[in-house]
Amino acid sequence: MAISPTQFAKKTAQSTSWSDAKRRVLSSYREWIRAAPEIQTMYNVPLPISTLRTRMRQEFERHRYANQLSIVDVLLFKSHTEYQETMNFWKQQTHIMSYFSDNFRGDKRLPSSFMAGFLEGRN
């Protein structure tokens, strides 16, 4: 598979209205959702496609209540940059898995103090 850096390139644009911004956000969301199976294959992600899509949805929902067009435009730019880097295989599996850190690492990766770690037998 040859990687073409310009394959996923888009011009940076500003939204002219809220309806334009909504259209662009939905387009970006659909791109991510459609790419989930390919991302799972490319990066050898040990999670089902539904989990990937759920996490993608959560990222979009996180910024659901952005109330300025300029902020929405920046978020769209960042989303597209992430998409381009992901689809061009410019990331590694650890970059992809960092979005799912709560599933693998849990809340208590490190002990709260030295003594707690020592008594648990951790190095």
Secondary structure as UniProt FT lines:
FT   TURN            5..8
FT   HELIX           18..42
FT   TURN            43..44
FT   HELIX           49..62
FT   TURN            63..65
FT   HELIX           69..87
FT   TURN            88..89
FT   HELIX           93..97
FT   HELIX           98..100
FT   HELIX           101..104
FT   HELIX           114..120
//
